[in-house]
């Protein structure tokens, strides 16, 4: 049990999702609220309807007040994350094996370049975050889909077969989403240990995107990949962007296992030139002092999942939410609605609710849709009612 888990009790914490009303967020100018017309309820892209955690807001306000808007420098973010990882997961991070990168997906591309060459196969577990495919292909790699099991777990036999098949053709990298977006699956320590052993045995390098890790339920047992990779050859990406809603002030860390330190040392200096100083300050403040805010958010998300389940049971019993232990995203099985491969399109056209289309997450996502839970209860309630009306109509 980690120190954080020991601290958890039954105390009630403020819910950041309860602080914001629909009128406030409609005035925002970010993608979530401006991409669709005003009559659409947007529950699609990964932005939360929250106010900033106070420590993060203070860090940004103070930096602006003193004109501290220059170039990013130093290891403050790495040290803040290391302290967070120690408290939260009992994981000791070696700050010397970290590097600043502008954001997680930029870091993923840099990691792919460090551990493979053009034409390498990139294995992904589908359904998975759509940019995995786009960024890997833009970097000159081939994407190989290996679906999760019907229970949403890593399919280790299928992965081993894919490793063997693709290694016969050349280099292979496994781009792991942990926790999984969109399913919310939290890979267990045993699964990751077995995965690392398989990868090492077949000469496959693993790069883990762990941006949703802070959003794992405290009791879900989130396991950092690098802590369970006996080969030490893995790499991982982390950021506070999802846990504290900081997409607009991006920053991220690329972390290397002990045997991958030489690879990290080859990271070009220019890979860090786009790192935003304000992003580093905000993310460091989140990891260092935003834990109580995050705990309140996790409580609120648990209540939103329960509310969504109740609303679906009442208004859309044909839709099943795939059980999840992480992220603020709900993976909805809409195949029994009879709306075809892209139910999100129909729900947008008829119900004016914007969800993410399941097929964009890979072939395994056909007939599914992803819903963003990180909003007010009134918004979530209205969205399900609109969805039900769209189906009935």
N, C-alpha and C positions, 0 to 999 in steps of 0.2 A: 504494500500500500504506500502510495506517495505521500509526502507531507501535505500536499493539497487535499488529497482524499480524506486524510485524517481531520483536516480542518472543516470539512463539509458537515453541516448539520441540517436541522430543520428550520433554521432561521429564515425569515422572509427578507429578500433583497429587492431593491427597486428594479422595476422592469423597464429598461430603456425603450422597449417597443410600446410601452404605455404612455410615453411622454409626448408623442407626436400625433397630431390629428390630420385628417385628409386635407384640410385647408392649408395647413403648413407645407406639407410635402408637394402639393400641386404647384407651389411657387418655385420649386427647385428647377434648375436649368440643366441638370445632368441627363444622360441618355435615357434612363428609366422613365422619366416623366416628360420628356420632350419628343421621343421618337414617334409615339402614337398620338392620334388626335385626343383632345381633352375629354371626350366622352368614354375613353377606354380606361379600364382599371388595369394598370401595368403590374403584373406579377411574374415577370419573366427574367430580366437580366439580374445579375447578382449584386444588387445594391439594397441596403437595408433602409427602412424608414425609421431612422433613429437620429437623435442629436449626438454629437461627439461626446465621448467620454471626457470628463472634466480634465484629467491630466493631459490628454491629447490636445484639447482646445487651448489649455494654458500654454503648453509648449509652443503651439503655433502662434498664438497671440503674442507671446513674449518675443519670439524670433522676429516677427514683423515689426513690433514696437522698437526693437533695437537695430533694425535693418539687417538682420542676420540672414541674408538671402543669397549667399555666395555658393561656392562649390562644396560638395559633400567631402568629408574627410574623417579618417579615424575609425576606431573599432567600437564606438559607443553602442551601435545597434547590435553588434555581435555579442558584446558583453551583457546587454540587456536581455537578449534572447537566451543566452546561456543561463542566466539567473532564472528566467521564466521556465525553461526546460527542466532545470533542477527542481524547482518548486512543484511544477505541474506533473512531471512524468518521472522524476528521479533520474534524469538522463544528464550525464556530464558531457558538455560540448566543449571541444577544444577550439578556443577562439582563433588560434593560429591557423586552423584549417577552415577558415571561412573567407568569403570575399563578397563585397558589395556588388550588386547588379541592379539595373534600373527597375526591374519587375520580375515576377516569377517566370513568365513565358520567355522573356529575353534571356533569363538565366538558363532556362531549359535548352534553348538553342545553343548557347555557349557551351553547356555541358555536353550536348550531343557532338559538337565540334571537337571537344577535348578528348572524347573517348571513342570516336568513330570517324570514318571518312565518308565522302559522298557515295551514295548507293547503298549504304548500310541499311539493314532492316531495323525498323523501330516497332517493337511489339507493344500493343496497347490492349487493355482489358475493357471491352465494350459492354454496355454503353459507357461512354466517357466524354468528358469535356471536349467539345468540338475543336477548339484551337490546338489540341494535341496533334490532330491530323494535319491541320493547315500549317502549323509552324514546322513540323517535322518534314513535310513535303517541300516547303519553301527552302529548307536547309539542304535539300538534295537527297533526302533519305526516303526509303520506301516504308509505308505503314502496313503492318500485319495485324489484323484483328483477331483477338482471342476472346470470345465472349465469356463473361462471368457465368457461373452455374445458375441453374434455375432458382437457387436460394440466394443468389447475389454474392457468392463467395468467389475467390480466386480459384480457377480451374487448373490445379497443378499438373494433372496428367496432360491436359491439352497444351499447357505452357511448355512442358517438357518436350512434347512432340514438335511444337513450333520452334523451340530452340534448336533441336536437332536438325530439323528440316532447313531452317534458315542459315544455321552455321555452316552447312554444307555449301552454301552459296557465298558466304562472306561474313562480314562483321554484323553483330546483332546487339542492339540496346533494348532493354525493357524500360519503357517510360511508364512508371507506376503512379497512379492517382491514389493517394492515401492521406485521409479518408477519401472514399470514392465520390466523385461528382459525376452523375446526379443521384446515385442510389443512396448515398449516406452510409454505405457499408464501412465499418471500421475493421480493417484487416487485423487479425489477432497476432500476438507475438509468435505463436506456433506457426501460423501461415507464413509470416515474413521470414522466420528462420528457415523454413523449408524452401521458400522461394529463393532466398539468398544461396542456399546450398545447391539448388538446381542450376542457378545462374552461374555460380562459380564452376560447377562441374562441366558446363557446356561452353565456358569462355564467354558468357554474356555479361555485359555491363548493365547495371541498374541505375536509373536516375529517378528519384522519387519526388513528386510534387506533393508537399505536405502543407499547402496553404490553408486547407480547411481544418488542420489539426487542432487549433485552439477552440473550434466549435464542436469538438467531440464531447459527448456527455461525460462528466467526471467518472461515472461508473462503467463506461464503455471500454476502458483499458486501452486507450490509444497507445500504440507502440511505434516509436520512431524507427524507420527502416535501418538507419546506420547503427543503431544500438543492437540490432539483431543480425547484422551482416558479418559473419565470422571472417570472411575474406578481406574485409576492409576496403574493398574496391568500389563500393557504392558512392553515389553522390545524391544530394537532396537539396531541395529548394524550400525556403520558408519565408513568411511575410506576415505582417499584421493586417494586411489589406482586407481580408475577408472577416476576420474576427472582430475588427473595430471599424469597418466601413471606411477604408482609407484608399479606395481606388483612385481618387482624385489627387492624392499626394503619395505616389507610389515609391516603393523601395523594397528590396528583397535581399536575402542572403543565399549564396551558394555554399554548401557545406560538403566537405569531402571526408571519406573514411581514411584511416591511417595509410592504407596502401594506395590511395588515390591522391595523396598529397602532392606527388610529382605532377600529376595531371593538372591539379588546381594551380600549381606554380607556373604552368604554361598559359594561364588565362591572360590574354592580351590586356595591356594597360587600358586601352581604349574601351574595353568592355565595361568599365566602370565610369566612363566619362558622362554618361547620361543619367547617373544617379542623382536624384533631386535631394538637395540638402534639407529642405522642409520635410520631405518624405522620411528621411533618416531620423530627424528630430521627432516627428509624429510617431513613427513605428517604435522607436526606442522608448518613448513615453508610454505607449500602449503596453509593451512587454514589461516595462519596469513597474508601472503604477496603475495599470488598467485592469488588474485582476478582479477587483470587486465588481466593477462595471460588467466585465465579461461574465461573471457568475450570475448576475442579475439577468443578463441576456439569455444565458442558457436556461434559466428557470422560465423565462418568458417564452422561449422557443418550445420547451416541453409543453407549456400550456397551449401554444398555437397548434402543435401536433394533435393534442387531444381535442381541441376545438374543431380542427379540420376533420378529424375522424367522425366526430359527432355530426357535423354538417353534411358530410358525404353520406353517412348512414341515413340521415333524414331526407335529404334532397336528391342525392345521386348514388343510390345503393349499388349501382352497376360499376362504379369506379372504386378501385382499391388503391390505397396508398401503400406503397412498398415500405415495410418497417425499416426505420433508420435510426442510427445512434449518433449521427453527426450532420453537420451543415444546417443551413436554414432553408434547404431546398427539399421539396416533396416530389418524389417520383411517382406519378399517377398512372396506373394501368387502366387505360380507357378503351381497351379492345372490345369490351362487351357493349359499348355504346352504339356500335354500328356506324361510326363516323369515318371509317377507313384508316389509312396509314398515318394521316396527319390530323388528329382531332383538334390540335391547337388552332389550326387554320379555321375550322368550323366554329369553334368557340369564340374566336375573335370576330369572325364575320357576323355571327348570329347573336352572340352574347356580349360583345364589346369587352371581353376579358382577354388580356394578352398573357399567354403562357409560352414557354419555350417548346419548340416542336421536338418531339422525341426522336424522330428519324435523323435529326442532325447529330445525335450522339452515337450514331452507327446503326447498322441494320437491326440490331437487337432492340432498338428504340422505337420501331414502327408500332403505332397504335398507343404510344405512351405520350405523356406531356410532363414537363417540369414546372412546378409552381413554387414561387418564392414566398415562404412563410413569414419572412421578416417584415411584418407590417402590423397595423392595428387590427384589433379584433373586429371592428366595424367594417374595415376594408375586406378582410377575409370572409366575413359573413356575406357581405354584398356580392363578392365575387362568386361564391358557390351558388348563391341564389340565381345570379345571372347565367351561370353555366347550366344549371338545371332548366331554366327557362329556355335556353338555347336548344337543349336536347329535346325538351317537350314540344318546342315549336317546330 
